[in-house]
């Protein structure tokens, strides 16, 4: 069992930067592929960024590619989402997710993930 707790969400202005954290507890981080998803009001949950279990591969949604960076700190059992040049369209609840896997791949579908955090609100004002 893995428990995920996100933090770092807040109200910012367009153009600002923000770093989200997702701390995992319960068992070792290793062996898990991680992902960040977001859900805006009235919309579905969308893939934002993913990182493979080894941390060697990352992937991003087209809408955030070049602005967001996903990374992990295995010593701290934490995955981060660095968000730069934020836009009002980035406003959403951001959730991290984890899946235990033997494969070095990135999972982009919400249904692929086993464990989820409660989410953290990011609001970007224009």
Backbone torsions as a table, in degrees:
resi	resn	phi	psi	omega
1	UNK	NA	134.4	179.1
2	UNK	-122.3	131.9	173.9
3	UNK	-107.7	133.4	-178.3
4	UNK	-118.7	132.6	179.4
5	UNK	-130.8	117.4	179.0
6	UNK	-89.5	155.6	174.6
7	UNK	-155.2	165.2	174.0
8	UNK	108.3	-11.4	-179.6
9	UNK	-72.7	144.7	178.1
10	UNK	-169.0	-178.5	176.7
11	UNK	-85.5	126.9	177.8
12	UNK	-134.8	171.6	177.8
13	UNK	-100.4	156.9	177.6
14	UNK	-55.4	136.6	-178.0
15	UNK	94.2	-15.1	-179.9
16	UNK	-75.0	168.9	175.3
17	UNK	-116.1	155.6	-178.6
18	UNK	-154.3	143.4	175.5
19	UNK	-118.9	123.1	175.1
20	UNK	-94.9	145.8	176.7
21	UNK	-121.6	149.5	176.0
22	UNK	-136.6	108.2	-178.4
23	UNK	-94.8	130.8	-179.9
24	UNK	-105.1	138.2	177.0
25	UNK	-136.7	163.7	178.3
26	UNK	112.1	-41.8	176.7
27	UNK	-162.2	174.1	-176.5
28	UNK	-60.4	146.9	179.1
29	UNK	-70.0	-27.9	-171.5
30	UNK	-64.6	144.7	179.7
31	UNK	91.6	-2.8	-177.8
32	UNK	-107.6	130.8	165.5
33	UNK	-83.7	143.8	-175.0
34	UNK	-123.6	153.6	178.2
35	UNK	-148.4	156.7	172.0
36	UNK	-116.6	134.3	176.5
37	UNK	-126.9	162.0	175.5
38	UNK	-141.3	153.3	179.7
39	UNK	-136.9	115.0	177.2
40	UNK	-86.6	159.1	-179.9
41	UNK	-55.5	128.5	177.6
42	UNK	77.3	7.3	-178.0
43	UNK	-123.7	169.4	179.1
44	UNK	-81.5	175.0	179.1
45	UNK	-83.1	124.7	-175.4
46	UNK	-113.9	142.9	173.8
47	UNK	-66.1	137.3	177.4
48	UNK	-114.0	-53.3	-175.9
49	UNK	-157.3	151.1	177.5
50	UNK	-142.6	155.5	179.1
51	UNK	-139.0	140.4	-177.5
52	UNK	-73.6	167.1	-177.8
53	UNK	-60.1	-31.8	179.4
54	UNK	-83.0	-15.6	-176.2
55	UNK	80.6	3.1	-175.3
56	UNK	-83.9	-18.1	-177.9
57	UNK	-127.3	141.0	176.4
58	UNK	-134.8	159.4	176.7
59	UNK	-150.0	153.7	-174.7
60	UNK	-138.4	153.5	169.6
61	UNK	-66.9	148.5	-178.7
62	UNK	-57.3	-34.8	-175.4
63	UNK	-68.3	-18.7	-177.7
64	UNK	-119.0	-7.0	-177.5
65	UNK	-58.5	128.7	-178.3
66	UNK	92.5	-14.3	178.7
67	UNK	-113.3	-32.4	-177.5
68	UNK	-108.7	149.6	176.8
69	UNK	-137.3	128.4	176.1
70	UNK	-101.1	140.4	179.3
71	UNK	-152.8	164.4	179.2
72	UNK	-130.6	152.2	172.0
73	UNK	-125.3	97.2	-174.5
74	UNK	-65.3	-30.6	178.5
75	UNK	-63.8	-30.9	-179.6
76	UNK	-101.8	1.1	-176.8
77	UNK	51.0	46.1	-174.5
78	UNK	-132.7	139.5	172.6
79	UNK	-114.8	141.6	-175.8
80	UNK	-118.2	155.3	170.1
81	UNK	-131.7	104.1	176.2
82	UNK	-85.1	123.2	-176.7
83	UNK	-119.3	118.9	179.8
84	UNK	-114.6	158.4	177.7
85	UNK	48.8	53.5	-177.1
86	UNK	-65.1	146.5	-178.9
87	UNK	-122.3	157.8	177.6
88	UNK	-55.6	-32.5	178.4
89	UNK	-67.1	-12.6	176.7
90	UNK	-81.2	-5.8	179.2
91	UNK	-62.1	123.7	-177.0
92	UNK	-178.0	171.4	166.6
93	UNK	-89.6	124.5	-177.9
94	UNK	-102.3	130.2	-179.2
95	UNK	-126.3	143.2	173.3
96	UNK	-101.5	157.7	-177.1
97	UNK	-145.0	155.1	-177.7
98	UNK	-138.3	146.7	174.7
99	UNK	-142.1	131.4	176.5
100	UNK	-76.8	128.3	-174.9
101	UNK	-148.2	151.1	175.7
102	UNK	-96.5	-3.0	-174.2
103	UNK	-105.0	145.2	175.6
104	UNK	-90.1	82.2	-179.8
105	UNK	-147.1	167.7	179.7
106	UNK	-109.9	134.2	-178.6
107	UNK	-102.0	126.0	-174.0
108	UNK	-112.5	-3.3	179.1
109	UNK	-104.1	135.9	-178.7
110	UNK	-58.7	-35.7	-179.0
111	UNK	-66.3	-14.4	179.0
112	UNK	-77.6	-17.9	-173.5
113	UNK	-93.8	143.0	-177.4
114	UNK	-96.2	-37.6	-173.6
115	UNK	-118.7	141.1	-177.5
116	UNK	-135.4	147.7	170.5
117	UNK	-87.3	178.6	-176.1
118	UNK	-84.7	-14.8	178.5
119	UNK	96.9	154.6	176.8
120	UNK	-137.1	137.0	-174.4
121	UNK	-83.4	128.9	172.0
122	UNK	-117.7	124.2	178.9
123	UNK	-123.5	125.2	-178.3
124	UNK	-114.9	117.4	180.0
125	UNK	-93.0	150.3	-178.2
126	UNK	-89.2	NA	NA
